[in-house]
Amino acid sequence: MPLVVDACVAQHQGDRKEQQDRVLLVSHPRKKGVLLAAVADGMGGHAGGTLAAEQVIHTAKSNLDRFSPAEESACGMLEGSMREAHTMIKMSRCINEKEPHSTAVMLLLQPNRVSWGYCGDSRLYHFRGASLLSRTVDHSLVEHLVSVGRITPEQALTHPQRNVLLTSLGGLDEPRFDFSETQDFQAGDSFMLCSDGIWAYFSDDEIGDLLAANTARAACEEIISLARQRAAGRGDNLSLAVIRLVAVEAPKKKLPAGFVPRAKELMS
C-alpha cells in the first residue's frame, strides 16, 4: 500500500528573550519523494546563537538543492552540510560579541531509505506506532556519564551539568558527528526531531504515545502545550519537526471507455 507523508514543524519562544532555535522542513526541488528536516539550537549570546542556527538551516537547504540521490550518499550530504555550517559559523566570530555555536540534527527521507545525522544534543526519535525503535544519543556530559555508569538516566534529567555539550558546530575543536539510516520503515512509523527545550519534559514512552495518537500537526500542538505547562515559566526555546508515514489506498485503474467487465462463471 502506498505511503504518504504527514509532516509539521512548530516553534515557541518559551520564556527566553529571543528565539535562537531554527527548524526546516522542505522537499527536494526536483526529486519526488525526497524530504529534508532539520533542527538547530543556537548558542552564543544576543544575535550570535541565532545567526549560528540560521547558518545550519541555510546550508542544509542549499545542499539539498544540489543533492543528486543517484550520485551522492545521503549521509555524505548531511555530513557535508554540517561541516560547511561549522566552518561558516567559525568565520562569523569576528562580528559577534560572543562565540557562536549551534547544535544540528538532520533527517533525509527518500523513497527507499531514511538517513539522519547530528551534532550536539538536539535529538531524533524513530517510533513504530508508540514503540521506540531508536533515538540519537546526545553529545553531552550527562549522556557520557550515563554510558560509563557514573549516573543513571533518571539522575541525568536533573543533573546540574545536563546542558554541558561535548561538541557543537562553530567551536574551536573539530565537531563530532554521528550518522545512521534505515530501509526498515512502514506505515505507522514516525520521526521527531527536536531541541532540548522539547525533550527535557518528556519520557520516550510519552512522546511515542503522542505521536501515535495524533496527526503531525496535532502532535506538535500537544507537545508544545505540555512542554510550556511543565516549564512553569522557566522554559527554553522549543522547536520540533514531526514526520509520520501514513498508508493510503492505491487509486483504482480507470476502465477504457466502453469496456464492460465480464461476469464470472459460476461452477455448479
N, C-alpha and C positions, 0 to 999 in steps of 0.2 A: 504494500500500500504506500503511495507517495507520501512524503513528508513535507510540511511547510514550517516556516519559522515564525514563531510568535515572540517578538522581542520588544524590549522597552528599556530606556535609561531614565534615571531620576537622580536629582541632587537636592540638597538642602544645606544652607549655610551653617546650620547648627547655632551654637552660641559664640562663634568666633566673629571677629571684626570684619573678616573678609573670607570669601570662598577661594581657597587655594587648590582645591581638587579640580581635575578636569576629566571628562568622560567622553568617549567616542563610540558610535555605532554607525557603520557605513558599509554600503555594498561596493563591490568592485565595479568600476565604471564600464567595464567591457565584458567581464566574465560572469555569466549567470551562475547563481548558487554560491558565490564567494562573498563572505561577510567578515568584516573585521570589527572587533570590540576591544576597547582599551580603557583602563582607569589609571590616572596618575595623581599622586598625592604630593603636592609641592611643599617644600620647607625652605626657610631662609629669610625670614623677616618680611617686612612690607615690600610687595612687588616681586621680591626675589623668588619666593616659592611659587607664586602664580605664574611667572614667566617660565620657570623650570618645567612646571606641569604642562603649560601650553606648548612648550618645545617638544615634549614627548608626544603629544597628540598630533601636532603639526607634522612631525617627522614620520609617525606611523601612517598617517593618511597619505602623505606624499609617496612613501614607499609602496603602499597598496596600489596607488595609481599606476606605478611602474611594474608591479608584480606580474610575472608570467608563470602560471602554475605548471605549464608543460616543461619549463626550462629551469625553474628555481625550486628549492625546497622551502616549505612553509616555515620551518624553524630557522632556516637561514635568513629569511626575510624578517622574521621577528627579531632575531639577534642583531641584524644589521640596523634595524630601526632603533633599538635601544642603544647600541654603540654610537650611532650617529647623534642621537639625542644627548648622550653623555658628553660627547666632545663639544657640542654646541653650548650646553649648559656651562661647562668649564670655561669656555671662551667668553661667556657673558658676565663673569665675575667682576670685571673692571667697571661695569655700570651698576652694580648692586652693592648696597652698603653691608650686606651680609652674604655669606657664601650660599648660593642657591643649590638645592638638591631636590630630587624627586624620586619617588618610587615609580614602578611601572608594572602593570600586568596586562598582557595582550592575548587575545584568542583569535585564531583564524579558522573559520568554518568553510570547508569545501565539500562538494558532493560526496567525496569518498573518505574524508578524514577530518578530524578536529585537532588542531595543534595549538599549544599555548606556551608562553614563556613569561618570566617575571624577574624583577629585581627589587628587593625590599620586603615590605610587609603588607602590600595590597594583595588580596587573595583571589584565587579562582576555585570554585566548587563545581563538582560534577555529580549530579544526582540521577538516579533512575527511580522515577516515582518519588517517594520520600526517602529512599535509601541512598546514603552517601557512597559513591564509588571512589572518589578521590578528591583531595584538596591540596593546594600548594602548602609548603612548609615555610613559614616566614624566615627571612634572613634577619633574625633579631636575636638579641642576647637571651631573652627568656626561652625562645624555642631551642637555642643551643643548650641551655641549662636543662630543659626537659629531655632533650635527646641523650644527654650523658647521665641522666638520672639524678641530677642535683636538686631539682624541684619537680613537683607533679603538675600536670596540665591545669588542675584546679588552682594551684598556687600561682601559676603563670598569669592568671586572669587579674590578680590584684598585686602582682609584684611591683615594687617601686621603680624598677628599671624596665618595665614592659614596653616602653616606647623607644628604647635604645636599639638602633639598627646596626647591623654588622656591615652592610653595604648599601649603596644607593647610587643613582645617576648624578653625576656632577661633582663627586668627591675627588680628593687628591689621589686616592688609591684606585686601582683598576676595579671596576664593578664586577660583582659575581652575578651570573645568570644561571637559571635552571629552566629546562625545557621538557615537555612531554607531549605526546599525541596519542590519539586512539582512532581506530577504524570501527570500534565497537560502540556504535550509538544507534538509537532506535526511537520510535515514538514513545513519549513519556519521559525521555531524558531532558534534563535542564542543566544549564550552566549559569553560574552567577559570578561576576567579577565585582569586587568592591574594595573600598578603602577601609582603614581600621576604624573609622568613625561608624561603620556599619557592624562589622563582625564582632567588635568588642562587646556588644549587647545581646548576642545570640549564641546558643549552642548549635552544633551542626545539625542535630535532630530537628530543632525548631525551624531552622532555615529550610530543611528538606520538606517538612510538613507545609510550610507556607508556599513553597514553590509548586508542590504537587496539587494543592487545593485551589490554586488561583491562576488566572491569566497572567501574562508577564506584567501588564500594567497594574492589575490589582495587587500582585505580589509586591511590586515596587512601592505602591502606596502604603500597603500594610507594614512593610518592613521599615520604611521611613517613619511612619506614625509611631510604631512601637519603640524604635530607637530614640525618638525625641522624648517620649514619655519616660523611658528608663534613664535618659541622660539627666533629667531633673534640673535643667538649666545650666548644665556644665558640659554640653555636648560638643564634639569636634565637627568639622565639615563631614557631610555624608554624601557618598556617591556610589552608585551601583549600576550595573548593566545585567539584565536578565534575558537569557535566550532559551526558549522552550521549543522542543521538536514535537510537532503535532501531526498525527496521521489524518489524511483526507481521502475521501472516496475518489478513485480514478474516474475521469469523465467517460461516460459511455460513448462508444463509437456510433456516429450517426449512420443510418442505413442509406444506401443510394436511393435517389428519387424513384418511386415506382416499385421498389423492392418489397415483396411480401414474403415474410419468413414461412417456410414450410412447416406444417404441423407435424409433430412426432407421431409415428405409427405406434399404436398400442399393440402389445403382444398379448394374445389371449391364452 
